Amino acid sequence: MENELKRPPFQADERTSLVGWLDLQRQILRWKCEGLSDEDARRPVVPTSPAMTMAGLVSHMRWTEHTWLEVLFLGGDEKVNPAFHESVEDADWVTDGRTLSELLAEYEAQCARSNEIVAAASLDDVGRHPGFRSSGANLRWMLTHLIEETGRHAGHADIVRELLDGSKGYY
């Protein structure tokens, strides 16, 4: 696995740094999916965590972006997001037979939407959803959390990929 991933500039302003680190972690997750078949993308490799597949990770991260920026920050409708479905455990990890390329395209579109939301707001702006305590965080906090969450799952993707086919790589 080869890549051309780069960290944000050393002398970046706060917004450039936060968005740059988030974009890097997103790119790492996508990079770990390169060359995988749909069968391998759905193959669980952790016996105690059957949803922990590459396809499941991509789906989860798509809905995580939606949760934090469209629902909690903008105050959007949580009903369209499976992460809020209480009847199915880990519903945001469910891929419903969609191909890896479809899941990656959905993730890419969600990341682009997230970047639009971030570009149009102040880092000091606070979330608007009245039904969730977490929406009381400002955009800066939410971006920091998304960096942490995406980085953690990019690390999971690194391990899953190595268990699938032995591929390793670090940017």
DRENDRENPA-579273 format. One record per residue (C-alpha): x, y, z. Coordinates in Angstrom, 3 decimals, padded with zeros to 6 digits. Layout:
// DRENDRENPA-579273
SITE         x         y         z
SITE         X         Y         Z
...
END
This chain:
// DRENDRENPA-579273
SITE         x         y         z
SITE   000.000   000.000   000.000
SITE   001.474   003.288  -001.095
SITE   000.100   006.714  -000.404
SITE   000.679   010.421  -000.743
SITE  -000.960   011.568   002.466
SITE   000.324   014.716   004.105
SITE  -000.175   016.343   007.459
SITE  -001.472   019.914   007.646
SITE   001.154   022.687   007.526
SITE   003.193   023.261   010.699
SITE   002.276   026.952   010.741
SITE  -001.452   026.658   010.067
SITE  -004.195   028.726   011.667
SITE  -006.619   026.880   013.949
SITE  -009.314   026.153   011.337
SITE  -006.793   024.968   008.739
SITE  -005.157   022.747   011.332
SITE  -008.407   021.196   012.582
SITE  -009.847   020.576   009.125
SITE  -006.453   019.407   007.862
SITE  -006.093   016.779   010.587
SITE  -009.671   015.621   010.051
SITE  -009.157   015.367   006.293
SITE  -005.960   013.375   006.821
SITE  -007.728   010.825   009.021
SITE  -010.549   010.564   006.471
SITE  -008.009   009.969   003.714
SITE  -006.310   007.255   005.762
SITE  -009.624   005.433   006.188
SITE  -010.278   005.592   002.424
SITE  -006.693   004.544   001.665
SITE  -007.059   001.425   003.819
SITE  -009.979   000.395   001.571
SITE  -008.036   000.644  -001.699
SITE  -007.989  -002.573  -003.685
SITE  -010.361  -004.485  -001.412
SITE  -013.024  -006.680  -002.938
SITE  -016.593  -006.286  -001.732
SITE  -016.325  -009.748  -000.193
SITE  -013.242  -008.797   001.840
SITE  -014.763  -005.434   002.782
SITE  -017.626  -007.334   004.450
SITE  -015.513  -010.083   006.013
SITE  -015.328  -009.837   009.813
SITE  -011.894  -010.577   011.228
SITE  -012.566  -009.900   014.914
SITE  -014.723  -012.769   016.239
SITE  -016.185  -010.740   019.106
SITE  -017.028  -007.756   016.862
SITE  -018.773  -009.005   013.695
SITE  -019.714  -005.479   012.600
SITE  -016.026  -004.469   012.588
SITE  -015.514  -004.806   008.848
SITE  -014.049  -002.300   006.432
SITE  -017.515  -001.726   004.985
SITE  -018.961  -001.322   008.477
SITE  -016.249   001.165   009.449
SITE  -016.918   003.309   006.387
SITE  -020.675   003.253   007.024
SITE  -020.206   004.118   010.691
SITE  -017.900   007.033   009.903
SITE  -020.327   008.400   007.305
SITE  -023.073   008.472   009.922
SITE  -020.721   009.817   012.614
SITE  -020.009   012.859   010.425
SITE  -023.759   013.258   009.869
SITE  -024.495   012.936   013.587
SITE  -022.080   015.619   014.716
SITE  -022.387   018.194   011.978
SITE  -025.855   017.834   010.468
SITE  -027.835   016.670   013.493
SITE  -026.095   018.048   016.585
SITE  -024.484   021.159   015.093
SITE  -027.135   022.235   012.573
SITE  -030.091   020.778   014.467
SITE  -031.144   018.401   011.682
SITE  -033.506   015.453   011.843
SITE  -031.910   012.508   013.637
SITE  -034.561   010.113   012.265
SITE  -032.728   009.854   008.917
SITE  -029.585   008.620   010.703
SITE  -029.439   004.933   011.668
SITE  -027.131   005.725   014.601
SITE  -030.258   006.943   016.381
SITE  -032.328   003.813   015.642
SITE  -032.750   002.135   019.003
SITE  -034.361  -001.009   017.581
SITE  -031.144  -002.203   015.864
SITE  -027.859  -002.321   017.751
SITE  -025.046  -000.574   015.852
SITE  -027.428   000.243   012.982
SITE  -024.971   002.766   011.558
SITE  -022.523  -000.111   010.942
SITE  -025.064  -002.032   008.828
SITE  -024.277  -001.855   005.108
SITE  -027.449  -003.468   003.673
SITE  -025.571  -005.079   000.790
SITE  -024.200  -001.805  -000.601
SITE  -020.864  -002.185  -002.349
SITE  -017.700  -000.758  -000.874
SITE  -017.553   001.784  -003.686
SITE  -021.117   002.905  -002.882
SITE  -020.271   003.218   000.813
SITE  -017.114   005.164   000.017
SITE  -019.046   007.492  -002.296
SITE  -021.614   008.119   000.462
SITE  -018.782   008.785   002.923
SITE  -017.066   011.129   000.465
SITE  -020.313   013.050  -000.079
SITE  -020.883   013.299   003.676
SITE  -017.330   014.567   004.224
SITE  -017.848   017.199   001.514
SITE  -021.111   018.248   003.188
SITE  -019.347   018.381   006.557
SITE  -016.626   020.606   005.099
SITE  -019.298   022.953   003.711
SITE  -020.909   023.192   007.149
SITE  -017.571   023.903   008.813
SITE  -016.592   026.519   006.217
SITE  -019.833   028.428   006.779
SITE  -019.578   028.596   010.576
SITE  -017.424   030.055   013.306
SITE  -015.456   027.645   015.468
SITE  -017.201   029.299   018.418
SITE  -020.706   028.535   017.110
SITE  -022.630   026.100   019.310
SITE  -024.759   023.194   018.145
SITE  -028.480   023.745   017.730
SITE  -030.248   020.443   018.351
SITE  -032.458   020.904   021.425
SITE  -032.761   017.191   022.175
SITE  -029.132   016.258   022.852
SITE  -026.723   017.482   025.523
SITE  -023.777   017.065   023.130
SITE  -025.187   019.760   020.874
SITE  -024.109   022.228   023.555
SITE  -020.533   021.863   022.301
SITE  -019.031   024.451   019.983
SITE  -017.819   023.597   016.481
SITE  -014.190   023.571   017.657
SITE  -015.015   020.832   020.198
SITE  -017.005   018.865   017.614
SITE  -014.149   018.993   015.095
SITE  -011.672   017.869   017.744
SITE  -013.994   014.980   018.585
SITE  -014.338   014.039   014.899
SITE  -010.544   014.001   014.554
SITE  -010.330   011.673   017.557
SITE  -013.156   009.417   016.360
SITE  -011.948   009.237   012.769
SITE  -008.348   008.632   013.853
SITE  -009.419   005.838   016.197
SITE  -011.390   004.121   013.449
SITE  -008.635   004.675   010.878
SITE  -006.452   002.719   013.309
SITE  -009.079  -000.010   013.429
SITE  -009.084  -000.037   009.618
SITE  -005.308  -000.453   009.658
SITE  -005.618  -003.566   011.807
SITE  -008.616  -004.966   009.913
SITE  -006.806  -004.534   006.594
SITE  -003.708  -006.279   007.884
SITE  -005.830  -009.183   009.160
SITE  -007.652  -009.392   005.817
SITE  -004.689  -009.577   003.471
SITE  -001.492  -008.649   005.294
SITE  -001.343  -005.153   003.771
SITE   000.409  -002.639   005.942
SITE   001.248   000.970   005.460
SITE   001.818   004.133   007.363
SITE   001.717   007.580   005.919
END
